[in-house]
Amino acid sequence: MSKIVVKGGQRLLGDIKVSGAKNSALKIMAAAILTDKPVILRNVPDIADVRIMINVLRELGVEVETVGGGDIHITSTKTLKSKAPYHLVNQMRASVIALGPLLARLGEAQFAMPGGCNIGSRKIDLHIRGLELMGAEINVRHGYIEAKADRLRGADIHLAFPSVGATENLMMAAVLAKGKTWIRNAAKEPEIVDLAKCLIEMGAKVSGAGTETISIDGVTELHGVDYTVMPDRIETGTYMVAGAITDGEIFLKGACSDHLKIVVSKLRQIGIEINCYPDGIEVKSNGKILSTNVSTLPYAGFPTDLQAPFMALLSLAKGTSVITENVFESRFVYVNELRSLGGKIDIESHHAIVHGSRSLVGAKVKAPDLRGGAALIIAGLASEGSTEISDVFHIDRGYDSIVEKLSFLGADIHRTKSETNLQFINFNQAPRANISTAQ
Ligand code: EPZ
């Protein structure tokens, strides 16, 4: 298994282009199941989770062609299969997002119950309850979800929690249902809006995406679409933090500051200069990092996916910060690894008390999950000496060309020789580093 080695002390300087959003692309790929017409997706990130979703779709009988440069062509004309392969659903819990579209298109679906992961139980009771309200008959047997519905019907659904996945699954199920559906207490994340925009361009009748009530008038069929995925706000936030922790001066081309208002405000609050432009975000740091308190919340609150990168940054702040994780029940698994780098962090229930240190020291650490792994890279960028990160397959799930991008910005970072266990599907024959000056 490959490792990532970072030698700390280099300021990040220059421009890079942010990639398409993982947490939008995966859902929009699943939305292609809703039509038998060709769907072209652009700006799809070259990451492991996309490769897994491509395999899930292919196993369901969907034709998927990766044509390079982040474009994917998807056609669901052939007879679709109703059973998602166990080993793929097990690899990526996000695959369950295909349940709603498959049920809407085919009237039946069998999916392995997605497992939990290191950040929490990751239940899907809200997905199931909503589909049952829409007339689906759902049984969970021997670890499989077996769903049937001759034709889903519109329903008035009130989510107990604004779950991103449940909102997306139910929105996609509703676009072909008979009648009108309301999703109340819906998630408001920008990825929900991106999915809704794509569905509307496919002929769906969706309104209210981005607010707490989404209404959908079911139609009988959808047509194809040529759609460009939104920029990845979590990748953007990760690089903003990397620029901040290295006293850097970077420009994130294509980043959308509207999606990151609270992150921009927090970084300014702790002394980082952030300038927002129509074509991207500039980050300038002078080495001074003040402490602050952060509480993760559903959008437009502080994103839980940036909790770990932010903790790496606050580990070097002047003073003590408190980070509270309100979205997932165990999203501090990576903290032990951060302590190995010198982070002084106490955990009390869902609070992390971060005592700012004067310095961090490189060490051998292990990525426990996607965002925790990113946090270890960020800490390594600012540590004295070298940091060797193993289990980097977690990081490769969601960051497109992270080693190439950081290296382009001046980081002393490389991936060890032992080949990654990823087969680079010929998106364009090699890991694509979205580097603006190269374009
Ligand atoms: C999406 O996960 C994202 N993943 C996550 O990003 C992100 O952290 C999360 O939304 C919150 O913003 C993708 O989009 C692929 P939820 P999702 O349903 O849909 C509970 C990353 O790092 N819940 O909003 O699974 C659940 O247990 C990943 O890119 C139920 O109880 O998030 C959790 O505590 C990590 N029952 C909370 O809601 C349900 O039926 C938030 O889950 C569904 C969820």
Residues whose N, C-alpha, C, O or C-beta is under 5 A from the ligand:
A	BS01	EPZ	N23 A94 S121 R122 K123 I124 D125 L126 H127 F161 P162 S163 V164 G165 A166 T304 D305 V327 F328 E329 L370 R371
